[in-house]
Amino acid sequence: MKTNTQKNKMMKHAAYASLTVAITLILLKGITFLLTGSVAILSSLFDSTQDFMTSAVNLVAVRQATAPADKKHRFGHGKAQAIGGLVQGIIILTAAAFLMYESVNRLFMPKELTQMGTGIIVTLIAIILTVLLITFQAHVIRETGSLSIKADRAHYTGDILMNVGVIASMLITRYLGWGYADSLFGVGVALYLFVVVYQVAGESLEMLMDAEMPEEFRQQIQNIAVSFPDVLYIHALKTRRSGSNAFVQFCVHMDDGLTLRQAHNITDMIEDRIKERFPDTEIIIHAEPDQHRSGL
């Protein structure tokens, strides 16, 4: 299990890597567009510009979310990731709408693609860089569960589809003479991005609204608590997530014959056991006496 400090470093590295790739692709595609005048490359350049904007928002969100708790924000800054996810969703939605508009427009007014060889080479380079980036991002997501990195990775995954579509449309146009290929691929990628926006926005809103953690997580918390012999049962279990941290609180019922120190030690052991299983978890346990065992 990674510590919080290690996870924060991984998220920052992923954010910087995303920003670096976006800047590199903008420079490559910008120069290629000036040399070739290719409309397909221009569309891809616009998408990379959206990537840069998204990555910049993501970097700010990650830096804010990984900041330690302070006097004003006792629960930390984890929800900055959810806010960043919503902002990214808006940016992706804008890019998808523009791509859909351009693609539909070209169905009615096809434009000839020029210097396709140069365009294909640059697009292949873009695909390779993007694959390397999302592979690294996938590793970071597995280790940290970061919403901001997940949203960023979803966008770059869409970029791969778009770049593959650009290459395919160039080849189909060149060898089959079918000028509508570019537009149809664009429509498909735009639809995919609309789905991505729906997923990212949904997860971000759930975090902001303090939605309950998955039932599997809640069940494991309950199983750990009742595994102690002196614990009769628990109730009022509440869970939520903020960034990479989980927050858990519940009431635990124990025999009313236990001393305060004994009950306190038991709740400490429950906390330790839960944190062994879920390291990045803040836990509040309220102990309540129960008369079940005494027969009263």
Buried (B, 14 or more C-beta within 10 A) or exposed (E): EBEBEEBBBBBBEBBEBBBEBBBBBBEBBBEBBEEBEBBBBBBBBBBBBBBBBBBBBBBBBBBBBBBEEEEEEEEBBBBBBBBBBBBBBEBBBBBBBBBBEBBEEBBEEBEEBEBBEBBBEBBEBBBEBBEEBBEBBBEBBEBBBBBBBBBBBBBBBBBBBBBBBBBBBBEBBEEEEEBBBBBBBBBBBBEBBBEBBEBBBEBBBBBBEEBEBEEEBBEBBBEBBBEBEBBBEBEEBBBBBBBBBBBBBBBBBBBBEBEEEBBEEBBEBBBEBBBEEBBBBBBEBEBBEBEEEEEE
